[in-house]
């Protein structure tokens, strides 16, 4: 995965994603096994990051 801050935060050719925002996105992804990370963008700027984590349980019968 490319972890540099070259992800655009707006229309093509505009400023790059600020390092704290990129770090927050990567932190949200860290350790996530099942779930999703949603990045909300408004007017070309990241305004919110949501992390939804799902915990999956398997019964002993299903694992055989």
N, C-alpha and C positions, 0 to 999 in steps of 0.2 A: 504494500500500500504506500502510496506517495504521501508523505507527511509534511511536505513543505507547504508554505502558506501562499501557493500560487493559484489557489482556487479563487475564482472571481467572485466578488461580492455584489456585483451589479452587472450592467450591460457590458458586452464585449469591449475590452480595452480599458475598462475602468480600474479602480484601485483593487488591490488584493485583499483577501480575507484577513482581518487583524489576527495577530498571533493568539491573543486571549480567547477569541471566538473559536479558532481552530483547535486550541487546546481543550476547550469545553466539549467540542464535538468528539474529539478523540477520547477524552475521559469518559464520555457517555458510552462509547463503543467498547471501551476496555472491560473485559470480563463478561460481556453480554453473550449468552449462549443461545437463548430464544427470546425474541422480542423485536423491538424496532426503535430507531432513533428518528425523530421527526424534527426537521429544521424549518422554522417558520421565518419567511422573508417578507418584508414590507418595504416598499420603495427602494429595493435593491440592497437592503441591510438586514442582517440576521437580527431578529428581535426576540426569538424564543427557541429553546431547545427542549424537546420532550423525550423522555426515555420511558418506554413501557417494557417491563421485563416479565416474561412468562416463566413459571416454574412448572415443569412437566414431571409427573410422577407415573411410574410404571409399576403395575402390580406384579407379583411374583409369577402369576399365571401367564401374563403377557410376555414376560422375558424369556420363556422357555422355547 
